């Protein structure tokens, strides 16, 4: 069969196939049956989703016996269960392209030298497999940076902090630290919030600026109140925070909730939790809450009608 036919047989959607052909056109030159089918069988045996493989199609150009199988065996030995291995690979499929001897093994050894237990290394790789693409020197520096901000590796949160720090250049997270402190926070307060919600440092600068300014200027929240629940910074402003604010504004207008409601607590939680408490509960009597939640009624502040 041709490459598209073979890929379709393994469950790849047309968009996946197009992406593979555009990104790794070299695969059109190899024998689909002899070269590609064994690799596709291998990935299928791991439960690797076609759409994930389509994001890293060059893996199909790597040697099955010399690279893919040894690398998977190594990762399985470190991570443990195939479920966790699959989870890690789905998050960072590109990491599997890293060389086993010059990248993966040295990285794991550096994590051990840094003091992580085997169980901790396993968990870290599931959280962020791209750690294996870092040089030992870079890994050592991340350990130093974490120690500098008062994060002990024995703290269960340190793995999530490590996972974020390893994706950022040092000058990048220092710049983000400066951005947060520009709102009136001390470095210690920023680091304390980071330990609670590590992904707050992974946000783009303009994203941080936009969300914090909205929370400060539009919702009138204090910066310390925001940083006491830093997870709010990781919610989408347009898709989550604004629709929820619109719903709360409608309920305030109708007298169903007080204007003095504690906003951070009200805005946080899963979509199901918020919908159950503030939308479905009032939908029959106040249809506008549904419209607000769907974005059909825009949030214009809590001091005026929506």
N, C-alpha and C positions, 0 to 999 in steps of 0.2 A: 504493500500500500504506500501511497504518498505520505509525506509528513503530516499534512492536515488530516487525512483519513485516519492515520494511526493515532494521532492525538485525540481526535474525536472519539475513537474507540475506548480511550482511557478516561473519558469523561470531561475533557477540556471543552469549554464553551467557545463559540466562535471568536468572542473578544479575547479570550486567553490565547487562542491559536494565532490571531493577528498580532498580539503583543509579542509572542515568542518569535514569530517570523521576522518582525521588525527589529527586535532586540538582538536576536542571535541567528541571523540569516545564514551563518555558516552551517547550521543544522540541515539546511536544504541540500547540502552537498554530500551528506553521509548516508550510508545505507540504513534506511529506517528499520528494517527487519533485523538486521544483524547487529547494528550498533545501538540503536535507540530503544528497541523493544525490551532488551534485558534491563536497561536502566529504568524504564518506565515500570516494569514489573517490580523492580527493587523498591522504588519509591511507593508504589501501590501497596507493597507488603508492609511498609512502615505506616500506612494510613495517611500518607502525605497528600493533602488536598491539591487537586490540579490547579486551582486558582492561585495557590501559594507558590507552587512550582513555576507558574507563569511569571511571577515577579522576579524569579532568579533563573531564567532559562539557560544561562551559560553552565549551570550545573549538569545539564544533559551533554555538555561537551567534555566534561571531565571523565577520566578513566574510571570505569566501574571497579575493577580489581585493584588498581594502584592508588586510587584516591577515595572514592565514595564509600566503599565497604570498610576499609581501615578506619576512616574518619568516623563513620557511624559506630563502629565497634568501640572506638576510643571514647566517644561521647556517651555511649550506653554504659560503659564502665564507670564513668564519672557521675552521670546523672541518675542512673538506676533504671527506673521503670520506663517502658516504652511510651506510656501515656505522657510522662513528663518530658521525655525526649521529643515526642511529637509536638508537644506544646511549645517547647523551646524553639524548635525548627520552624514552626508556623509563625512565631514572632519575628525571628531573624533568619530566614532561609539563606540569605547571602553569606552568612558566616560559614556555611558548609563549604564554601569555595576556598576558605583559608587553608594554607598548607599545614598538614598535621605536624610535621617535625620542626618547622621553623616558626610556627605561629601558635598552634593549639597547645602542644605540650609545654613549651616555655611559659605560656601564659598561666597554665594550671600550676606549674611549679612556682611561679611568682606569687600566686594566690596562697599557696601553702606556706611560702616563706613569710608572707604577710601575717600569718597567724590564723587563717581561716581553717576550720575543720572540714573534713570531707563532706559532711552533711551540709555545711554552710556553702561550700563551693557548688555542690549540686543545686541547691536552692538558688544561688546567685545566677548560675547559667540558665536556669529556667526563667528567671526574671529578665535577664539580659544576656543572651548568648554572645553578643558582639564583644563582650569582654575578651573573648578569645582572639580578637583581632588586634588587641593592644600589645605593645612591646612590654617586656618585663620592667623596663625603666618607667614607663608610663603607669603601670599598675602600682609600682612602688610609690610613685608620686601621689597617686590617688589615696593610698593608705596614709601618707604623710598629711595630705590636705584634710582628710577626715579627722585625724588625730588633732590637727591644728584647730578645728572648730569644736573640739570636745566630744566627738563621736567615738565611742568605744566599740570595737568590733564585736564585743560580746553582746552588745545591744541588738536585739532582733531587727530593729529598724535600719541598722547600718548597711544591710545588704541592698535595701532599696535605695539608700543614699549613694552607695557605691555604684549601683546600676545607672543612676542618673549622672553622677560625677564623671564616670568613664566615657560618657557621650559628649562631654563638654571640654573644650580647651580651657586651660586655667584662666586665661585672660577673658574668656567668655563669661565664666561664672563670677569672676571678680567684677565684671561690668554689670552683671545682673544684680549683684550685691549692692553696688553703688546706686543702681536704679531704685531698689527697694528702700535704701537708707535715705534717698532723696525725698521720700514721703514722710520723714520724721521718725524713722525707726533706727534703733541702734543695730550694730552688726550682730550683737548677741541675740536680739529679738528676731532678726532675720534667720539666723542659724537655728534658733529654737523652733521656728515655724517650719524650716526646711526639714528638720528631723522628723516632724510630724507629717509633712506633705512634701516629699522630695521632688515631685514633678513640678513644683512651683518654680524651680530654677531652670526647668527645661522649656518653659514657655518663651515664645518670641518676645523681644523687648516691647514692640508696639502692642502686643496682646496684653502684656502686663500693664503697660501704661493705660490702655483703654479701659480695662476692667477696674483697676484701682481708682481711676478718675471717676468712673461711673458710680462705683460704690461710695466714694467720698462725696462727690458733688450732687449726684441725683438721689441717692438713697440716704445721704447724710449719716453714713456710718463712720465711726472713728477708725483710724488706721489700726489702733490696737485691738478693736473689736474684730476687724477683718482678719488680722493675723492670729487671733485666738482660734479662728476656724479657717485656716488657709486653704482647705479643700475647695472653698468657694471660688478661688482663683482658677481652678481647673475645670470649672463648669463653663460651657459655651455661653457667651453673653447673648448672642442672637437666638440660639436655638433653645436655651434653657432659662437663663436668668430673666431676660426681658419678657417672655411669655408668662412666667410665674409671677413677675411683678404686675403684669397686666391683670392677671386673675385676682391677685390680692387687692389691686386697686378697685376692681369692680365690686368685690365683697365689702371693701371699706365704704364705697359709695352707697351700697345697699344696707349698710349698717349691720352686716353679718359678722364682721370682725372689727376689732378696735384699731384705730390708727397707731396706737402705741404698741402694736404687736412686735415681738422681737423678730426682726427681719432675718438675721442670719439663720436662726433655727427654722423659720418658716420656708426659706428658700432652699435649704439643704435637704438631702434625702433622695431616694430614687424617684423616677418618674411615676411609678405605680403608687408610692406613698403620697406624693404630692397630689396626684390626680384623685386618689381616694378621699383625701382629707379636704381638699379645697375645690375640686371640680365636680366629681360625680355626686358628692353630698348635696350640692346646690344646683345641679344642672336642670332639674325639672322646674324649679321655681325661678331660677335666674339663668336663662339660656345664654346670657352674655358671657358667663364664665367659660363656656365651651368655645365661643368665638374668640375670646381672649387667649385661651390656651392654644388655639389653632393659629394664632397670629393675625386674626381678622380684626381684632381690636388692639390697637397699639398702646403701649404704655406711655403715658404722658406725665407721669409723676403722681405722687400720692396726695398732692394738694389740690388737684382739679379732677373733674370728671374725665373718665376714659372715653 
